[in-house]
Amino acid sequence: MPPARELDPSSSVLAFFGSELRRFRSAAGITQEQLGEIVNYTGALVGLVETARRLPSQDFAERCDAALGTDGALSRLWPLVSRGSFPSWFRGFVDLEAAATDISSFQVQVVPGLLQTEDYARAVISAGRLNDVEEKVAARLERQKILAAPSAPQLWVILEENVLRRPIGGQAVLRAQLGHLLDAGRSPQVIIQVLADSAGAHASLDGPMALLSFAEGPNVAYVEGHATGQMITEPHEVRRCSLIFDLIRADALSPQATAVLIATAMEGLST
């Protein structure tokens, strides 16, 4: 179990979460080991969370709330803590994404995070040999909650056709992911198109991109490369990105033809 150390609760949300967990546990008069036994996690993990050395899962936060009688205090903090699972250069985009009224996404390699199943997300994240895979999966799933909110944004996704065939996680995982795309595409808030291989050259051969629109304030664009991301705010550059997306959209299959193509791709995959 890690030794106790002084923690500045104001240094980060993770540190604040850890200090609150320690405060609640101490007030309850139980040790880290005892709390671990109650919530079915190890006492060592409790200690790591309390000292801001490990990101808690949502399940961990909820179990600690129940065990310590905190009226959901830790669970309410968890969405903020989960942001720590995102790379620093991506956190600004996540904040803006949550406030957007319209999200447009063009992806060339994978299904975008907002529409990934848990198993597909785990396979994508694991491929990068990153630490804390489960925490990163949990954070990605947390992002998706904006699609179920009363003020859910309009999501328009365009995928290159090869995304439907890349067996990320294996054929069964891909099949479930494609089924999830079909389900999502039935929502009035989600439009999915595929850019067929037969389209040839297109306006965004440089790679994926995203556009965010808001009820108030200017639109922004976002592009990303290896271990880096760039928010584009200059109005004329955002307009250029918007034009690129419109050109891709014009070349893509209709949502109806896309659904047929996805269903056909599913038929060739094992369950």
N, C-alpha and C positions, 0 to 999 in steps of 0.2 A: 504494500500500500504506500503511495507516495507521501512523503512527510508534509505536514502542514506548512504553508508558506503564506506570507503576507500578500494580499491581492488587492490591487486598486480597482474597485468596482466600476470606476468611471473610464477605465482604459479601453474597454471594449464591451460589446453586448455579451460575449461569451464569459468575460470576467464577471459581469454583473449577474448573469445567470448562476455562475458558480458560487458567488458570494451569497446570493439569495437561497440557493439550495443548502449551503452550509448553515445559514441563519435559521432556516426552517427546521433542519435536522437537529441542530443544537437545542432549539426551543422545545423540540419533542423529546429531548433527552435520550437519543439513541445514537449508536456509533455508526460509522460508515459500513462496517460489516453487517450490522443488524438491519440497516436500511436496505443493503444489497440483498439480504435474505428475503426481506418482505416483498421487494419488487422483482425478485427473480433475476437480478443482475449481480455481478460480483462487487464486493466492497471496494476492490481496487478500482473498478470503473467509477464508482461513486466518488472516490478520492480524486481521480483524474478529472472528472467533470468539475468538482469543487475547486480545483486549482487551475481551471481553464486550459487543461492539457488535452482534453478530448471533447469533441462535439457530441452533445446528447442527441439521441433519436427522439422523435415525437412520442413513441411508445414509452421511452424512459421518462420523459417529462410527465406524461399522463399518469404513469404508475406512481411516481414520486408525489404528485398532487394528491392522489387517492390515499397514499400511505401517511402523508404528513398533514392532511386536512387543510390544504392551502387554498381551497376554493378555486382551483384552476389557474393560480398565479403563474406557475411555471409553464403550463401549456400555452398561456397567452404570450409568454415571452419567446416560446420556441420558434415561431415564424421569423422573428428577428435574428435569433441565434443561427437559424439555418442558412441565413445569407452568408455566414462565415464559410460555408462549404463552396461558395462560388469564388472563382479567381477574382482578385481585386479589380482587374480591368473589366469584369463582366457585371459587377454589382450595380453600377450606375444604370446599365441597360435593364436589369431586373426591376429596379425601382420605377423606371419610366414605363416599362412594359405593364406593370400593375396599374398604372394610371391612364393607359392609352384607351381610346375609344375604338380604334381600328389598328390591327396588326397585320402587316403583309410580310410573308416570309417565303423566300426562294431557297431551296436546299438541293444540293447536288450529290451528297453522300449518304445522308441519314434522314430519317423522319425528324422534324423539329421537336425540340424538347417538350413543348406544350402538348404534343400529341403522342408522346412515347408511352408505351406500356411499361410497367415496372420491370419486367424481365428484359425487355428490349433496352431500356435505359441502363440497367445493370450491365448488360453485355457491352454496350457502347462505352460506358465509364471504365469497366474492367480492362478493356482493350488498351487503354492508356497507361496501365500499370500504376494507377494513382493510389494514394493512401486514402483510408476512410471511405471506401467505396459505398458502404451502406448509408453513411451520412450524406454523401453526394446524391445518391439515388433519392433519399428522403427529401432533400432540398429541391430536386427536380420535380418530384411529384407535388410538392408544396406549391411550386410555381403554377401548376396546372389548375389550382383552385380558382384562379381568376375567371376561368371559363364557366364555372358554375355559380359565380356571384350574380346578384340581381343586376348589376351594372356590367355584365360580361361584355368584353369587346367583340367587335366583328373580326373574325380571324380568316384571312385568305392565305392559303398555302399552295405553293406550286412546287412540285417535286420532279426532279429528273427521273426518267423511267427506270434507270438502273437501281434506284432506291428500292423499288418493288422486288428486285431480284437478289439483292445482296443479303445472304443468309446470316445476318447478325444474330448471334445467339443460337444459331441452328434453325432448321426449317420449321420446327414447331413454334419457336418464339416468333419468327418472321410471320408465320401464318396468323398467329394471334394478333400481331401488330397490324397486319393488313385488315383483319376483321375490325379492329378498333378504328382504323381509318374510315372504313365503310360506315360504322356506327356514328362517328363524329361528323361525317359528311352529311348525315341526315338532319343534323341540327340546323336551324335557320341562321345560327350565329357562326357557322363554319362552312367555308367553301374550299374544296380541294380540287386541284387540277394537276394533271401530269403532263410534263413536257416530254413528248415521245422522242425516242432515239431518232426517228425518221425526220424530226424537225431540222436536224443538222446544226449548222452554226446558229447561235442565238446571241442576244444582246448582253448576256451576263456570263460569258465564258471565263471571266476572271474569277468567278466563284460565287458563294452564297451571299445573301444580303437580307436585311430586314428593314421595314419602314414602320414608324409609329406615328399615329395621328392622335390629337388630343382635343377635348372640348374647348380648351383655352390654351393659347400658346402655340408656337411654331412646331411644325413636324420635324422629326429627326430621322436619320438613316443610320444603319449600323452594319459594318462589315467586319469580318473576323478572319484571322489567319492562324498560324501555329502559335499557340500560347500567347495570343495577343488579340485585342479587339479595338476598333476605332468607332467612336460616335461622331457622326457627321451632322453639323448644325448649320453650316453656311447655307443660306437659302438657295443660292443657285446650284450648289452641289446636291442638296436634297432634291431639288426639282429634277436634276439629271438622273438621280437614283430612281425617282418616281417614274420617269419616262422609261428607264430600263425595265422596271417591273411591268409597266404597261405593255411594253413590246413583248416580253416573255409571256405575259398573260394572253396576248393576241395569238401567239404561236402555239399555246398549250391546248390540249384536248378540253372539251367542255366538261363541266362537272358530271354530267350524265355518262359521257363516254369514258371519263376517268373511273367512275364506279364500276363500269363493265370491265375495264382493264384490270382493276384491282381484284375483282372477283375472279377473273380468269387466272390471274397470277396465284391466287389462293388455291385454286383447284389443283395446281401442280405441286403443292407442298404437302408433306406429311403432317398429321396432327400430333 
